[in-house]
Amino acid sequence: MEATFEVLSPGLLTTVQDAGRPGFGHLGVPQGGAADPWSLAVANLLIGNGAGSAVLECTVVGPDLRVIRETIVGLTGPDLGAFVRPSGRRLRPNAAHALAAGEVLSMPGGQVGRGLRAYLAVPGGLDVPSVLSSRSTCLAGAFGGLDGRPLRTGDRLAQLADVTPEVASGWVGRTWPASPADPMPGVVVRLLPGPEINEGPEQVEAACRALSAGAWMADPASDRQAIRLVGSWRDAMPMLAGAGEWLSHGVVPGAIQLPPDGRPIVLLADAQPTGGYQVVAVAIAADLPVLGQLAPGAPVRFEPVTADAARAAWAERQAALASGKRRLREAVGWDDLWQSAGS
């Protein structure tokens, strides 16, 4: 299919991401996918895609994209100042927008304290090869997405579905119906105790309490693989800080590791599938979007919860997505979109 965009400027770190490739940890492959899975899903649902379709993940400063063919986009995440040249028209997050051929979409950056990753969806998802059942970019392995790398100037991006102007007009301006379950960056991240790999239950519970009592912020060295936390861990948990490394074991996004220097590390989407540090706690799945938007220097608080509370939070998030999808379908006629897209 003809390209939809030409990359005039790639932004700080812009990659193709989808729902990731779970199930390949035995091959040493990270789960990957969007750092903020909530914003990924909403961007796609805003224009009638499946929730896990491939999108652009734009970090702090997004790309400049020349529009080659008319399209619609779903934009979510923090406001990175997206606007269209030459008209100057602003594109607000959590909404669907129309783009005409010849226009240039720019995302010069915004208030990083409100999050750092925006998501841009196109009809059907981005047309890049699927590798290990995913179109996500694996930066560490240099595969997936566009040749396993961030966007570069001169790249061309195509979409998988075509949408007629008549159908697109019904979607333009549609906004995501806000829900109390929408995750907010920098509020609180809920925790479950880590596995008792080498410590007893008392010390693991004490570690969770110390995390909750401490004042933490994200270190500027953080990336898609992990967030390094800055705080007073050594004072709060001297029995674990500096305890050394253990035999390697499986880890997942959201796991909070404690290396010998006593500075906790929170694993994110691109984390390796195994690690040798003590896992003192695990962020619940429903709060992974909050971690994915945690900007350098941003504060974060932790709160221990029960397994039942974690399951209830996950169910609430899924119900909010289902409700938003249903309301959009009723308002726009989702089935009509896919018929016109030839899907």
HELIX and SHEET records of a PDB file:
HELIX    1   1 GLY A   25  LEU A   27  5                                   3    
HELIX    2   2 PRO A   37  LEU A   45  1                                   9    
HELIX    3   3 VAL A  112  ARG A  114  5                                   3    
HELIX    4   4 PRO A  165  TRP A  171  1                                   7    
HELIX    5   5 PRO A  201  ALA A  213  1                                  13    
HELIX    6   6 TRP A  233  ALA A  236  1                                   4    
HELIX    7   7 ALA A  285  ASP A  287  5                                   3    
HELIX    8   8 LEU A  288  GLY A  292  1                                   5    
HELIX    9   9 ALA A  307  VAL A  332  1                                  26    
HELIX   10  10 TRP A  334  SER A  340  1                                   7    
SHEET    1   A 6 ARG A  89  ARG A  90  0                                        
SHEET    2   A 6 PHE A  83  ARG A  85 -1                                        
SHEET    3   A 6 VAL A 104  SER A 106 -1                                        
SHEET    4   A 6 ASP A  64  VAL A  67 -1                                        
SHEET    5   A 6 PHE A   5  SER A   9 -1                                        
SHEET    6   A 6 ARG A 156  LEU A 157 -1                                        
SHEET    1   B 5 LEU A  13  GLN A  17  0                                        
SHEET    2   B 5 VAL A  55  THR A  59 -1                                        
SHEET    3   B 5 ARG A 117  ALA A 121 -1                                        
SHEET    4   B 5 THR A  71  THR A  76 -1                                        
SHEET    5   B 5 ALA A  95  LEU A  99 -1                                        
SHEET    1   C 8 PRO A 299  VAL A 300  0                                        
SHEET    2   C 8 TRP A 216  ALA A 218 -1                                        
SHEET    3   C 8 ALA A 226  VAL A 230 -1                                        
SHEET    4   C 8 ILE A 265  LEU A 267 -1                                        
SHEET    5   C 8 ALA A 255  LEU A 258 -1                                        
SHEET    6   C 8 GLN A 278  ALA A 283 -1                                        
SHEET    7   C 8 VAL A 189  PRO A 193 -1                                        
SHEET    8   C 8 PHE A 302  PRO A 304  1                                        
SHEET    1   D 2 HIS A 249  GLY A 250  0                                        
SHEET    2   D 2 THR A 274  GLY A 275 -1                                        
END                                                                             
